[in-house]
Amino acid sequence: VLYMNEGLAGKAVKDQVVMDLLLAVGSLFFVWSFMWFQTRSLTITAVGIGGILMAFVVTNLFYRFVLGYKFFGIFHVLSVFIILGIGADDIFVFYDSWVQSRCASEEIRESPSKRLSLAYRKSIAAILVTSLTTMFSFLSSANTPLLAMHTFGLYSALLILFNFIVVC
């Protein structure tokens, strides 16, 4: 739609931002609900979603204050949907390894710390590989001279890196 009035154009942008925000909240609620359903644990769900959200805070601080970027465009907002999926997947992989550790030897089954260690060792390689490949794919788009694409690629790669650090 072509607007000749800046007020109408501004209102259209605000309306779209509000709609996108509602979709982000809806996505967060869906991921929360699905994670709770799959793990049957409110604690795991809360800590997992909290870790994903914490990755946003750390990424924003690093992006703005350490790297000095001030541009935050509409593409950056889309990273909400990306990281919710990646972060939830990381948690599901780890949780599945935890569940599978019940089939380990009796010595491991009886010790929660040994079970946790086994689950971590079994899941970390898969989580690391998927995180690194996704991070490098976003970094490849950071090589463009277009500011919006460059900063989106860099921001998303950092978000995946910090999500890996926080969640794992």
NORWOHU-V713630 format. One record per pair of residues at least 24 apart in sequence whose ideal C-beta (glycine too) atoms are under 7 Angstrom apart, sorted by the first residue. I is the first residue (numbers start at 1). J is the second residue. Records with the same first field share a line. If there is no record, write none. Layout:
BEGIN
I=J + J
END
This chain:
BEGIN
20=77
24=80
27=81 + 84
28=84
31=84 + 88
35=88 + 91
38=92
39=95
44=95
48=91
51=87 + 166 + 167
52=83 + 84 + 87 + 163 + 167
54=166
55=83 + 87 + 159 + 162 + 163 + 166
56=159
58=162 + 166
59=155 + 158 + 159 + 162
62=158
63=155 + 158
69=151
71=147 + 151
73=148 + 151 + 152
75=148 + 152
76=152 + 155
79=155 + 156 + 159
82=156
83=159 + 163
86=134 + 160 + 163
87=163 + 167
90=127 + 167 + 168
91=167
93=123 + 126 + 127
94=119 + 123 + 127
97=122 + 123
124=168
127=164 + 168
131=160 + 164
134=160
135=160 + 161
END
